[in-house]
Amino acid sequence: MPRPTTPLLSRDRIRVAALAIIDRDGLPGLSMRRLAADLGVQAPSLYSHFPTKDALLDEVCDAIMSAVDVSDFAGTDWRKGIRTWARSYRAALAAHPNVVPFLAGGPARRDSALRVADAVHGGLVRAGWPPKLATMIGASTKYLVLGAAIGSFSRGFEDDVQVYLDRYPNLNQAHRLAEHADEIDQGSFELALDAFLHGLSALHGATT
């Protein structure tokens, strides 16, 4: 029988299938056996492409992080750099919130994450931030983004007003939050980002 002209498996195909499982079932739902079944192959055939599950997850994360925009750190406006980075970072993670716990552990040796960290740190230092503070600003921005991306605050409330009226009188409008979740969550993130940048601006003036 002639060999197929297109390989049955490729790194891209495996990565896409793995992310689909994570999006659907969360990180605990991904196993090499489950992934192989979804791809219609035997699990050992995956290991010629990825030696471990963590190696596969690293490539999944690299693909997600490729959408993060740090180009504005090449300019002179560090505030614009943080804003562009934070917004694109949140959007990339919000599209795949089940991956966030794995990403939260740090860049390790993932090239895409290290390139982002390098661009952010370099841009902040060139703008006059001391290296230690530049590192802390990068970490603080990450904390802000991860918190915003991992879940929706607004969708955590019931739409039944009676849940709140009797015992929580100050939450008498909480039942409306889910209905306006996208607007509230986006606005809350922008509010936090604005406040963060406002505070950093005052600190920058005191340190330069």
Summary of the structure (lengths in Angstrom):
residues: 208
radius of gyration: 21.3
end to end distance: 71.6
largest distance: 73.9
contacts: 579
relative contact order: 0.10
helix: 73%
strand: 0%
